[in-house]
Amino acid sequence: MADEHSGPVPEGNPEQAPEQKVLSSGIQYTSPIIQDRGQTLYLARWSTRFWAWLIDFIMVILFLNIVHGIFLPIWNIPQYLDITRWDPFEFGFQTLFFFAYWTVMEGFQGRGQSIGKMVMNLRVVNRDGTKIHYKTAAIESFGKAFILPLDCLVGWLAMPNTKLRMFNRLSNTLVIKTDYKDPDGILYVKEKE
């Protein structure tokens, strides 16, 4: 299996060619690390992205179940995972809520992070590493909210080794690994417990 972290790919400098890797099958691909203006972006692993998605899914389901409990006397909203009582309108409403959640959370101040991404130290950014906007967040979130299996499948089959879903490609975004760093000039001292 090929190493997923090889040399940088200069995106903004046309004088340097991207570093190529050759897999054991003979297929060439460009390294998944992108360097632009002296910045290195480390693409997030699929497994880490899955855990972030699962955290988001559980958080939203818990929230919708609380809302379900509050509105039960007025409006009987079927629970998202209750497949015996799926109503297309209700299912669409809840899926639309997922879309709104990811769009708002990832587009807010260009942070590119939902709760799951915050926990897993991930961020959605433009391909050059800059912050995304609501429009970009909406395009990127559409695939994972409405057609996630197809979105991932197209990315895995049509763009292997790029770590992109189809809607990452359409929105021109990447999911990168971030580091949680202490601010410069501050030293934290822990007391003994």
C-alpha positions as CSV (number, residue, x, y, z in Angstrom):
1,M,0.0,0.0,0.0
2,A,1.3,3.5,-0.9
3,D,2.3,6.0,1.8
4,E,-0.3,8.7,2.0
5,H,2.0,11.5,3.0
6,S,4.7,12.2,0.5
7,G,6.3,15.4,-0.7
8,P,4.5,18.7,-1.2
9,V,2.7,19.7,-4.4
10,P,3.3,23.3,-5.3
11,E,0.0,24.7,-6.5
12,G,0.7,28.4,-6.9
13,N,4.1,28.0,-8.6
14,P,3.9,26.8,-12.2
15,E,7.7,26.4,-12.5
16,Q,7.7,23.4,-10.2
17,A,5.9,20.2,-11.3
18,P,3.8,18.3,-8.7
19,E,5.5,15.4,-7.1
20,Q,4.2,12.1,-8.5
21,K,4.0,8.7,-6.8
22,V,3.7,5.4,-8.5
23,L,1.5,2.8,-6.8
24,S,2.4,-0.9,-6.9
25,S,-0.4,-1.2,-9.6
26,G,1.6,1.2,-11.8
27,I,-1.0,4.1,-11.4
28,Q,0.5,7.5,-10.9
29,Y,-1.1,10.1,-8.7
30,T,-0.2,13.5,-7.2
31,S,0.7,13.6,-3.6
32,P,-2.3,14.6,-1.3
33,I,-0.3,17.3,0.5
34,I,-0.7,20.7,-1.0
35,Q,1.7,23.5,-0.5
36,D,0.8,27.1,-1.4
37,R,2.5,30.3,-0.4
38,G,4.6,28.4,2.1
39,Q,1.6,26.7,3.7
40,T,1.3,22.9,4.1
41,L,-2.2,21.4,4.3
42,Y,-2.6,17.9,5.6
43,L,-5.6,16.2,4.2
44,A,-7.8,14.4,6.7
45,R,-8.0,10.6,6.7
46,W,-11.3,9.0,5.7
47,S,-11.6,7.3,9.1
48,T,-11.2,10.6,11.0
49,R,-13.8,12.2,8.7
50,F,-16.2,9.3,9.4
51,W,-15.9,9.8,13.1
52,A,-16.5,13.5,12.8
53,W,-19.6,12.8,10.6
54,L,-20.8,10.2,13.2
55,I,-20.5,12.7,16.1
56,D,-22.5,15.3,14.0
57,F,-25.1,12.7,13.2
58,I,-25.6,11.7,16.8
59,M,-25.7,15.3,18.0
60,V,-28.3,16.2,15.4
61,I,-30.4,13.1,16.1
62,L,-30.3,13.8,19.9
63,F,-31.4,17.4,19.2
64,L,-34.2,16.2,16.9
65,N,-35.4,13.7,19.5
66,I,-35.6,16.5,22.1
67,V,-37.6,18.6,19.6
68,H,-39.7,15.5,18.9
69,G,-40.5,15.2,22.6
70,I,-41.4,18.8,23.0
71,F,-43.8,18.9,19.9
72,L,-45.2,15.4,20.4
73,P,-48.5,16.6,21.8
74,I,-48.9,19.0,18.9
75,W,-47.1,17.5,15.9
76,N,-46.1,13.8,15.8
77,I,-42.7,13.9,14.1
78,P,-41.5,10.4,13.3
79,Q,-38.0,9.7,14.6
80,Y,-35.3,9.7,11.9
81,L,-34.3,6.1,12.5
82,D,-37.8,4.7,12.8
83,I,-38.0,3.2,9.3
84,T,-41.5,1.6,9.9
85,R,-43.1,5.1,10.0
86,W,-41.1,7.0,7.4
87,D,-43.0,9.9,6.0
88,P,-41.4,11.5,2.9
89,F,-42.2,15.0,4.2
90,E,-40.8,14.4,7.6
91,F,-37.7,12.6,6.3
92,G,-37.1,15.5,3.9
93,F,-37.5,18.0,6.8
94,Q,-35.0,16.2,9.0
95,T,-32.5,15.8,6.1
96,L,-32.9,19.5,5.3
97,F,-32.1,20.1,9.0
98,F,-28.9,18.2,8.6
99,F,-28.0,20.3,5.5
100,A,-28.8,23.5,7.4
101,Y,-26.7,22.4,10.4
102,W,-23.6,21.6,8.3
103,T,-24.0,24.8,6.2
104,V,-24.4,27.1,9.2
105,M,-21.7,25.5,11.3
106,E,-19.1,25.2,8.6
107,G,-19.9,28.6,7.0
108,F,-20.0,30.6,10.3
109,Q,-17.2,33.1,10.1
110,G,-15.5,30.8,7.6
111,R,-14.4,28.5,10.4
112,G,-15.2,25.3,8.4
113,Q,-16.0,23.3,11.4
114,S,-19.1,21.5,12.7
115,I,-19.1,20.0,16.2
116,G,-17.8,16.7,15.0
117,K,-15.0,18.4,13.1
118,M,-14.1,20.5,16.2
119,V,-13.8,17.3,18.2
120,M,-11.7,15.5,15.6
121,N,-9.5,18.6,14.8
122,L,-10.7,18.9,11.2
123,R,-11.6,21.9,9.1
124,V,-13.1,22.5,5.6
125,V,-11.1,25.1,3.6
126,N,-10.8,26.3,0.1
127,R,-8.2,24.5,-2.0
128,D,-5.7,27.3,-1.3
129,G,-6.3,27.0,2.5
130,T,-8.4,30.1,2.9
131,K,-11.7,30.2,4.8
132,I,-14.9,29.1,3.2
133,H,-18.1,31.1,3.0
134,Y,-21.8,30.1,3.4
135,K,-22.2,29.5,-0.3
136,T,-19.2,27.2,-0.5
137,A,-20.3,25.5,2.8
138,A,-23.8,24.9,1.3
139,I,-22.4,23.3,-1.9
140,E,-20.0,21.1,0.1
141,S,-22.7,20.1,2.7
142,F,-25.3,19.2,0.0
143,G,-23.7,15.9,-0.8
144,K,-23.3,14.7,2.7
145,A,-26.8,15.7,3.7
146,F,-28.8,14.4,0.8
147,I,-26.7,11.8,-1.1
148,L,-23.8,10.8,1.1
149,P,-23.3,7.2,-0.2
150,L,-23.2,8.4,-3.9
151,D,-21.1,11.4,-2.9
152,C,-18.4,9.3,-1.3
153,L,-18.6,6.5,-4.0
154,V,-18.0,8.9,-6.8
155,G,-15.1,10.5,-4.9
156,W,-13.5,7.1,-4.2
157,L,-13.9,5.7,-7.7
158,A,-13.5,8.7,-9.9
159,M,-10.9,10.5,-7.9
160,P,-8.9,7.9,-6.0
161,N,-6.2,8.9,-3.5
162,T,-7.4,12.6,-3.5
163,K,-9.5,12.3,-0.3
164,L,-12.2,14.2,-2.0
165,R,-16.0,13.6,-2.1
166,M,-17.8,14.6,-5.3
167,F,-19.2,17.7,-3.6
168,N,-15.7,18.6,-2.2
169,R,-14.6,18.7,-5.8
170,L,-17.7,20.7,-6.9
171,S,-17.2,23.2,-4.1
172,N,-13.5,23.4,-4.6
173,T,-12.9,22.5,-0.9
174,L,-10.7,20.2,1.1
175,V,-11.0,18.7,4.6
176,I,-7.8,19.2,6.4
177,K,-6.3,18.1,9.8
178,T,-5.7,21.0,12.1
179,D,-3.6,21.2,15.2
180,Y,-4.8,22.5,18.5
181,K,-2.0,24.8,19.6
182,D,-1.5,27.1,22.6
183,P,-1.4,30.8,21.8
184,D,2.1,32.2,21.4
185,G,3.7,33.7,24.5
186,I,1.4,31.9,26.9
187,L,2.6,29.2,29.3
188,Y,0.1,27.0,31.1
189,V,1.1,25.7,34.5
190,K,-0.8,22.7,35.9
191,E,-1.3,22.4,39.7
192,K,-1.0,19.1,41.3
193,E,-4.2,17.4,42.2
